[in-house]
Amino acid sequence: MPHTHLSFATLTQLHPRIVCMTVNEGIELDVDQCREYEDWRCDNVRQSYGLLLDKSSSFSWSYEAQQWLVRAPSLAVMAVLSYTRMSDLSFEVLKSIPGRGDRPMALFHNRANAMHWLYQQLECADQSRFFREASQIILPSA
């Protein structure tokens, strides 16, 4: 299955308006760094406008997505990247959870399409700059 591998260093460089989360985030932290990373991740998502949740073939992504929708009140829009039909079914359940409000959500099987949709929803004025930066930060699927 295709999979995105992000290091802690690249996660901290992501565009401030959009946060990307993966099922296995590729984080290699020592004990002292773990707490710092968790604090950063929670704060960063809470203050973000958009979330791209890349859960690949995982069956646990819908639960995590629910948690972010509840915990991140400023989150305006969410895109979910998945490569399985099973996730299509999970997405229907996800759309109906309490606390989702009117925030747009969409399911994608292609990362570029997901990013494009997120930025259309957020009315980003400088998409070309973002895509240049994202291509250097988000590693291609293995």
N, C-alpha and C positions, 0 to 999 in steps of 0.2 A: 504494500500500500504506500502511496506517496505520503511523505511526512516532512513537516517543517521543523528545523532544528535551530532554535534561537539560544544564544548565550545570554548571560546576565548583562554583559556589556552592550550587546546589540539591543536588548529590551530597553535599556535606559536611554537609548538614542532615538527611539521611535517618536514620530511626530506627536506633539502634545495633545492634539485633538482626537487622535485615534490610538487605542491600545490594542495590541495583538496578543492573544493568549493561545497556547497550544497545549495539547493533551500531555505531552512529555516535553517540558519546556527547555530541556537541555541544560538545566541549571546545575553547575558543579560548584557548590558552595561548601566552605568549611562551617563548623558549628557556629562560630561567631558571626558569619555572614548571613545565616539562615533567617534570623530574626529581622535583620536589616532589610533583607529582600522582601519578606512578607509585608513589612510595614510600607515599603516603597510601592509594592504592587497594589495593596489596598488603597492607599492614598492616591495613586496615579489613576486608578480606574474610577474612583469616586469623583475625581475632578475632570474626567474626560467626557467628551461629547459622544464619541462613538467607540464601539467595541467590535473587533473582528475576532470571533471565537473559532479557532481552527482546531477542531477535535478529530479530524481525519476519520478513522474507522471506529473510534471509541464509542462505547455505549453509555458512557458516564457524562458526556458533554451537556446533555439537557439539564441535568441536575445542577451542574456548575453555572450554566447560563441563568437558571432561575435565581441562584444565589446572587449573581452580579446584578440582575434586574432589580432585586430588592435592596441590595446594599449600595447601589450607585444611583442616587436620586438625580444627578445631573446627566446621566446617560440618556442621550436623545435618540440614539439609533443603534441597532445591533445587527450584524451580519454573521451568519454561521456558515462555516466552510466544512463540507462533509463530502465523503466519496461513496457513501452507501445509501441504498434505498431505505434501509431501516431507519436512518436518520430523518428521512422525509416524513415518516410516520411520527417520530418523536417530536419533530418540529411542530406538527399540528397540535400536539398536546402542549408544547411550550408556549404557543401563541395564546393559549387560553388561561394561563396562570394568573392568579391574583397579583396585583401590583405592577402588571405590565403597562397598564394605562394605554395611552394612544401612541406609544413609541413604535415607530416603524421597525419591522423585523423582516429579514429575508434569508432564504437558504440558498447557498451557492455551491457549485462543484468546481469552481475556478477562482483562484485567488485574485486575479486581475479584475474580473467582473465584480467580485465582492468589494474590492477597494474602490472601484469606479462608482458603484452604487452608493457606498458610504459617503463619498465626497459629493455626489449629487444631492443626497439627502441633507448634508451639512452645508450645502451651498459654498463650498470652498472656492475661493477666488483664484487660487494659485495651484491648480491641479498638476500642471507640468512640473513644477518644482517638487511637489510631493512625490510624484512617480519617479523622478530622478533620485531622490533621497531614498525612497522605499526600495528601489532596485539594488541599492548598496547595502541596505540593512537586512531585508528579509531574504533569507537564503532560499534558493530553489529547492523543490522537493527532491529527495533522493531517488 
